[in-house]
Amino acid sequence: MDAIAVRKKLAGKIDKIDDQQLLESLDALIDDLLAKKSGKDFWNDLPDSLQKGIEAAERQMDYGQGIPHKEVLDEIKKRFKN
């Protein structure tokens, strides 16, 4: 199947979708795939405050100050058990 046929097939499927949230998710997915293909790094698009928060969290993990994943899951299961 050539590119034009694939585009038409995709457009037909998308035209049948009525769910706004699904359409927005598909749009974001396509944007992400295109950005990855072009080599664009999303990091530079993040606000400075978010970048600094992520970097601080990474430093905490480097110093062993994080909470192991299993402990977090156990706490969530215990808290929301019903």
N, C-alpha and C positions, 0 to 999 in steps of 0.2 A: 504494500500500500504506500503510495507516495505522500509527501507532506501535505499537499492540498486535500487529499482524501481524508487524511487523519484530522486535519483542521475542521473539515466539514462534519466529520463524525463526532468530534468533541463538541462543536457548536450545537449540534442537534441534541446531544445529551444534556448540555448545560441549559439549553432552552426549555427543557422539560422539568427543571428544578424550580420549585416554588419556595423552598426553605431559604430564607435570607441568611441565616447563620451558616448553613452549608455553603452557600455561594461565597460568603465572605471568607470562609475557611479555604475554599478552593482558590480564591484570589490570592490569599496569603501564601498558600502552598506554591502556586505558580511563581509568585514574586521571589520566594525563597529559592526555588530551583533555578530561576534565571540569574539570581545574584550569585549563587554557588558556581554556576557555569561560567560567569564572567569573572570569577575570582574576587568578587567584592566581599569584604569582611564586614559583617553587621556590627562589629564592636564599635566602629567609629560613628555609627548612627545612634548609639545608646547615649542617654544624657550623662554628663560628667558625674553627677551624684550616684547614678547606678553603677558606672564603671568603678568609682571609688569604693562602693559597697562590696562589689564582687571581689575587688583586689584585697580589701580588708578581710573578707571571708576566706580567701585563699591563704592569706598569711596566718590566720587563725588555724586553719587546717594543717599548715606546715609546722606549726608549733604544738600540734596535738590538742588543740582547744576545741575541736569539733565534737559533735555527738555522733557516734556510730549509727549507721542506717538502721541496723537491727533494733537498737534502743528506741529510735524515733518511731519505728513501726509498732513495736511493743506498746509504747505509750499511747499511740493513737488507737490501737485495738482496745486497750484497757479503758480509755476515756470514752470511746464510742460503742462499747459493747452493749448491745440490746437486741 
